[in-house]
Amino acid sequence: MSMRHTVKVRGGAGVAVAAVLALTLAGCGGIQDKPKDAQGSSDPKPSAGSPQESPAGKQNAAPQSVIASVGGEEGILLEVTEAKRDGGGFLTVSGQLKNTGSKDFNHTTAWRGNELTSSGESVAGATLVDRVGKKRYYVLRDTDGRCLCTTGVNSIGAGKELPFFVQFPAPPATTSEVEFSLPTFATATIKISG
């Protein structure tokens, strides 16, 4: 009799476990049925070692409009496409460095400014100046001292372009225009969005 009672209890427990599993699987199935674009995704942070990556991390089908353009030595052109306030009090300046010359450009060392070891070849020498607020902003650093900017910038081939980004502390919300400087280029006046 105790044997029969045990079998009934085990059978009941098996039905309960099967019911819980069925409910669990049904709940999981609903999540998988969402369209891929409706599911949340997190954009990866830009890595410090790749000059091709930018904070946006996305490729737009339409080219971005240039908000400032200045020439440098040997046919290098600096184009700024965006200066956007980010959450957390940052300002990200992004664009591209274009080699319009007929030879590879290898003189990028000056762009790193006083940077010696932490970020290596980079655009860490960039600065922002808020003329109205009378304040200069330098490139932000991570906890290891590396710049929050494009790194690995050691040459630009003839006719090629290199995307770049640089993050600064954001000027006050009342500041709508700043001056962006990168060594060897003239200063570019840019408008802040966001």
Phi, psi and omega in degrees: 000317178294331177295316179295320180297319179296319180296320179295318180294316180297319178298319178293321178294322178297319178295319180296316179296318179298321179295317179297316179297320179297317179295319180297314179295322178295321178294320179291325181297327180294326180290321183289340183281352180292146174297149183302322182286344179274341179285141180290145174222152177249132178285134179290150176289147178295139178276151183285346187260001186237120181287345182278348184266144178230164181300330180293322178066011183233147176258123177270144179291318179271138179293145179284149178281146181273125180263345175200145180216130177223145180270153177234196182285151175054037175081014178276134181239129177258118178242125176261127180253342181200142170226099191238136174286134178250163175299146179092006175086029178252157172233121180253124176256129179223161181173213179214153173252121184247136174261102180270359181278179182262358179236155175298143180257120184240013184257058184264356184303321182296335183293338180279355179065227181276003180298125181249315186229320191302312185253351181064212179292121187200188173249034183291350179279359181292148176222159172239142176234126173261100183296319181294314180279355180053053182218141176254138180243137178252162181299136178291157181235152173274183184291345176265004178088003179279146181290150172268075185200174178292132178237175180076024182269096180241343174194160175228121182294157178302129180075005182259166174228155183232116177293148177219159170215153177217135177249135180235163166296141182285135172295169179305154182301335180284345179276121182247352183216137179223167176253126181256131180230139171228131182311141181081358177244155172291163179284137180247131175271126183231148177266142181268136174249160176082000000 
